[in-house]
């Protein structure tokens, strides 16, 4: 599986702590190398989220049969706002 990252995800990652970045990079490594998503939930309309027990979320969509587009991230407390943003980004990236 190939993971692609949106510029919005990269901006969000840039302001996270080293610990959060490491958690996310390990999960991406597992997706890339083993097609293992871990705790993930489908949110409908092609959008899904990677979940961590600490409330961390990364929103993604499958693009094609062997690629995943990581859209944005956030926490459990801002989940509604983050899902809305992820849906807008999904439309932005898949309409072109």
VEXDREN-2710 file (C-alpha; in Angstrom, 1 decimal):
% VEXDREN-2710
k/r/px/py/pz
1/UNK/0.0/0.0/0.0
2/UNK/1.3/3.5/-0.8
3/UNK/0.4/6.4/1.5
4/UNK/0.1/9.9/0.1
5/UNK/0.0/12.9/2.4
6/UNK/-1.9/16.1/1.8
7/UNK/-0.2/19.5/2.5
8/UNK/-2.8/20.0/5.2
9/UNK/-1.7/16.8/7.0
10/UNK/2.0/17.9/6.7
11/UNK/1.2/21.3/8.2
12/UNK/-0.7/19.7/11.1
13/UNK/2.1/17.2/11.7
14/UNK/4.7/20.0/11.8
15/UNK/3.2/21.4/15.0
16/UNK/2.8/18.1/16.8
17/UNK/5.2/16.8/19.5
18/UNK/7.9/14.3/18.6
19/UNK/5.9/11.6/20.4
20/UNK/2.8/12.2/18.3
21/UNK/4.8/12.3/15.1
22/UNK/6.4/9.0/16.1
23/UNK/3.0/7.3/16.7
24/UNK/1.8/8.4/13.3
25/UNK/4.9/7.5/11.4
26/UNK/4.9/4.0/12.9
27/UNK/1.2/3.5/11.8
28/UNK/2.1/4.8/8.3
29/UNK/5.0/2.4/8.1
30/UNK/2.7/-0.5/8.9
31/UNK/0.2/0.6/6.3
32/UNK/3.0/1.0/3.7
33/UNK/4.7/-2.3/4.4
34/UNK/2.0/-4.6/5.7
35/UNK/-1.3/-3.1/4.6
36/UNK/-2.2/-3.1/8.3
37/UNK/-4.3/-0.1/9.4
38/UNK/-4.8/-1.0/13.1
39/UNK/-7.7/0.7/14.7
40/UNK/-9.6/2.3/11.8
41/UNK/-13.2/3.2/11.3
42/UNK/-15.1/3.9/8.1
43/UNK/-17.0/7.2/8.3
44/UNK/-19.0/6.9/5.1
45/UNK/-18.6/8.5/1.6
46/UNK/-15.1/7.1/1.2
47/UNK/-13.7/8.7/4.4
48/UNK/-12.1/6.8/7.2
49/UNK/-10.1/7.5/10.3
50/UNK/-7.1/6.0/12.0
51/UNK/-7.7/6.0/15.8
52/UNK/-5.4/5.9/18.8
53/UNK/-6.5/5.4/22.4
54/UNK/-5.2/8.8/23.4
55/UNK/-7.8/10.4/21.2
56/UNK/-5.5/11.1/18.2
57/UNK/-7.2/10.8/14.8
58/UNK/-5.9/10.9/11.2
59/UNK/-8.5/11.0/8.4
60/UNK/-7.8/9.2/5.2
61/UNK/-9.4/7.9/2.0
62/UNK/-8.5/5.1/-0.3
63/UNK/-7.5/6.3/-3.8
64/UNK/-7.3/3.4/-6.2
65/UNK/-6.6/-0.1/-5.1
66/UNK/-3.1/0.4/-3.7
67/UNK/-3.0/3.9/-2.3
68/UNK/-4.3/5.8/0.7
69/UNK/-4.5/9.6/0.9
70/UNK/-3.9/11.0/4.4
71/UNK/-6.0/14.1/4.6
72/UNK/-5.7/15.7/8.0
73/UNK/-5.4/15.0/11.7
74/UNK/-6.8/16.0/15.0
75/UNK/-8.0/14.9/18.4
76/UNK/-11.2/13.4/19.8
77/UNK/-12.4/16.8/21.2
78/UNK/-12.4/18.4/17.7
79/UNK/-13.6/15.4/15.9
80/UNK/-16.8/16.9/14.3
81/UNK/-14.8/19.9/12.9
82/UNK/-12.0/17.7/11.7
83/UNK/-14.3/15.3/9.9
84/UNK/-16.0/18.2/8.2
85/UNK/-12.6/19.5/7.1
86/UNK/-11.5/16.0/5.9
87/UNK/-14.7/15.7/3.8
88/UNK/-13.9/19.1/2.1
89/UNK/-10.3/18.0/1.5
90/UNK/-11.4/14.7/0.1
91/UNK/-13.6/16.7/-2.4
92/UNK/-10.7/19.0/-3.2
93/UNK/-8.2/16.2/-3.9
94/UNK/-10.5/13.8/-5.7
95/UNK/-12.2/16.3/-8.0
96/UNK/-9.0/17.2/-9.8
END
